[in-house]
Amino acid sequence: MPSAPSPYSELLSRIPVRRDEASVLGGRTAYWVYGRDDAPITLVAVHGFRGEHHGLEPVVAHLGDVRVVMPDLPGFGETAPVPGRTHDLSTYAEWLREFVVAVAPDAVVVGHSFGSIVASAAVARGLATPRLILINPIGAPALEGPRGIFTRLAVWYYALGARLPRRLGEAVLRNRVIVRVMSLAMVKTRERGLRRFVHAQHDTYFSRFADRDVLRDAFVTSVSNDVRAFAPDISQPTLLVAAVQDDITPIEAERRLQTLFADAELVEIDGVGHLIHYEKPREAAGAIRRFLGLFAGDTR
């Protein structure tokens, strides 16, 4: 368990939650259901790279009376890798389509960071959903962002982990000092308790990947794709929740991304970077509630 208390634990404690599994692409996907089963709206939320479902819990805590289904991506958390498959974007998009059909047909799809790429690819390729919500969407190539040099170092780091002898390589990839450096590079808040919570979350969950091969595949996928390629093929109303100080995708790129969709709303949150889900979950949830409230009658 994380070593720092969650600022959102009281809100989360009021929400019923259960764990379940589904058979998807020949493997077992672990997922968690938050909220009552007869809630008026169901969301399926896809987490980011190296994370797992816990990362989006602070947003869930502020959403109110909705049902949220949150799986761990294949190869992360409690979901095993997809048998016999390279974990590229095609695999992840196909996995998400099958998961939604099996567990929550016609749910509103939500993706955070790397999950925004997976969700956009799946919807563009035929996943049925009435609305699409992207938090910290990857709206430009990671190598071209404000932290392009940091991303290039990450490319070297993941390549090194893949080339070293397996045990040593995985130790390097799970190194707590490196994980803390990653966390420090993303966190923006100056609130000490919240910073401790963010770092504890990364310490606890950032190394819960199945093996270095899955991690390498997912990383290559994350830096080789972005939402721009899929936006023109998405007709559903889309909400982009972007951070003004995001070092992965600059806010100017998010504004350009909005214009590529047929019907997209952009909500900009100031004072935060790539960790909206940890640092500004109330604001993100408020934007989501407003977006869904406009169409509450047809998202049941």
N, C-alpha and C positions, 0 to 999 in steps of 0.2 A: 504493500500500500504506500501511497505518497507520504513523505515525511513532513509535509506542511499542510495545515488544514485548508480545506476549500472554502473560499468566501461564499460559495453557492450551495453549501451542504444543506442548509436549512430549507431552502426552496426545493432542492432535489428530494429531500426526505418526504415531502408531501406527495410525490408522484409515484404511483405504483410502477414497478418494473419487473420484468421477467426475462429470463434467458431461454432461447430456443435454438434449434438448428434446422437447416433445410439442405436438401440434396441439390447441388448446383454444379453443372459441368463435371459430373462424376466424382465430386468431392463433397465434403460437409462444410457448410457455411454457418458459423456462429453469429447469432444476432440477438439484439435486446429490444424489447418493446416497452416504451415509456408512455404512460397514460392509459386511460380506459379504452377498452376495445370498441365501445360504441361512441367514441368521440366524433365530432362532426367532420373533422379533417384528418387525413393520414399523410404523413411525410415519410419518405425513405431518405435517410441522410448518409452521405458517403464521406468518410474522413480523408485526411491528407496523408502525404508521404511520411513513412516511418511512424505514423501514429496508429491509433485504433479508436474504437467507438467512444472511449472515455473523453476524448478531446472535445467533442461537441456537447457534452453534458451541460456545461454552463449556459449554452444557448437554449437547450431543452428546458432548463430550469425556469426560464423567463417566458416561455411560449404560451403558457396558459392551457386551455382545454383543447389540446390537440393530441393525436396519437403519433408517436415518432418511432419508426423502426430503424435501428442502426446496426448494420452488420460490420464485422471486421473484414477488411479487404483480404482476399486470398494471399496467404503468406505472411500475414500480420496478426498480432493478437492471438485469438483462439481459433482462427480459421487457417486450416492447412493450405499449402499451395495447391493449385489446380493440377491434377495428375497429368503428366506427360505434355505439359504446355509451357512455352516460353511466356513469361509474365509481361507481355507487351500490351499496347493499348487495345489491340483487337481482342485479346483474352479478357482484359478487364471490362471492356464495353459489353462483350457477349455475356460475361458473368453477371453484370448488373442487370441486363435485360432479362436473363433467366431468373435471377433472384426476385425482381419486382413482380414478374408474372406469377411466380410460385407463392410468394408471401403476401404481397400487397398490390394487387392489380389496380392500375389507375391512380396510384398514390402520387402526390406532388413530390418531385425528385429534387433533392438538395445536394450540392457538392461543395466541399471546402478545399481550396488550394488544389493539390493533385486530384482530389475528388471532383473538382470543377471540370477538369479535363475529361475524366472518366464519364461523368454524368453528361456532359455536352456531346461527347462522341456517341454514347448510347442513345441519346434522344435523337441526334441527327441521323442515326442509323436505324431508327424505327421504334425505339422504346416509347410506348404510349404513356403519356403523362399530361394532365391538364395544364400544369404550370411547371416552370423550372426556376430554381433559386440557386444562385452561385455566390458563395461567400469567399472573399479574397480570391476572385477568379484569376487564373493565370492567363492574362490577356496579351502577353508578348513573350518572345523567347527569353528564357531565364538568363541566358548568357549575355543578353543585351541590356539587362536591367541595371539599376544603380549599384548593385552588388555583383556585377558580372565577374569581377576578379575573384570574389569569394566563391562564386559558382564554379569557376575554373579550378579553384583549389579543391572544391568538392568532387569534381570530375576525377582529379588525380587521386584523391582519397579513396573513392569507391573503386577505381581501377586497381589501386594498390591492394585493397582488401580482397579483390578477386584473384590477384596473381600470387599472393603469398600462400604458403602451405595452409590448408583449410583451417586448422585450429588457430594458427597465428592470425590469419586473415580475419576470422570472425571476432577474435579478441580485439583487433585493431578497430573493427567496425562498431564494436560495443563499448569501446573505451569511454569511461565516464568523463574524462577531461575533454575529449572531443565533443561529446554530447553537450557538455556545459558550454563550450565555445559556440556551438550551434544555437543554443538557447539564448545566450547573451547577445548574439548577432541579431536576433529577431525581436526580443522584448523591448518595449518602449516605455512602459509605465515606470514611474519613480516611486510608486507606493511599495514599501518594503514587503508587507505581507503578501501582496499580489505577486511581486517578483519571486518570492520564495515558493509560492504555489506553482507558478509557471515552471520554474526550474525543477521542482519536485515532480511535476507531471512528465516533463521530458526525461528526467532521470529514471522514472518508473516505466514509462511506456515506449520510449524511443528505441529501445533495444529488443523489443518483443517481436522480432522478425524471425521467420522460420530458418533461413540460412542465407549465406552471402550471395548465392545465385539469384534468389528471388529479389533480394535487396538491390543487387546490381541491375537486374532487369527493370525493376520499378523505377530506379533512379534514372536510367537511360530514357525510359518512357517519359518521365516527368520533365526532363530538360530538352527532349526532342519534339515535344508537342505543346500546343497551347490552344485556348478556346477559339481563337480567331478562325481556325480552319473549319470549325463546325457551326459557328454562329449563323452564316447565311442559310444553312439548311434546317434551322430551328424556327418553326412558325409559332410555337406556343408562347404566350406571354411569359416574359423572363424578368426576374429581379436580380440585379447585380448589386451586391453589398461590398463596397470597396473601401480601402483605407487610404487616407490622404498621405500618410507617411510610409506606405508599403515599399520596402526595398526590393521586393521580388518583381512586382509589376507596378511601375509608376502610375500615379493617378491620371496623368495625361493619356497613357495607354488604355486605361480603363474607360476613359471618356470616348476614345476612338472605338473601343470594343463595342460599346453600347450601340453605335451607329451601324454595326454589321448585322444586328438582329432585326427581324421583321417587326418585333414589338418588345422593346426592353426598357425597363426603368432602372436608373442608376441612383443608388443611395450612397453618398459619401460620408464616411465617419472620420472625424478629425481626431488627432491625438493618439493614434494607434497605427501600427504597422501590419505585419503579416499574421498577427495573432488576435484578430478580432474576436475569435471564439473564446479566448481566455480573458482578454483585457476589456472588451466592450460588448459582452454578450447581451446585455439588456438592450443596448441600442440596436444590435443586429436583430434580436427577437422582435423589437418594436417595429422595425421595417418589414419583417416577415409577416407579422400579424396584420399590419395595414395592407400589405399586398394581398394576402389571402382573404382579408375581410371584404375586399371589393367583389370577390367571387365566391363567397362562402357557400352560396346555394348550389354550385355545380362542382364542388370538390369533395363531396361526400364519398 
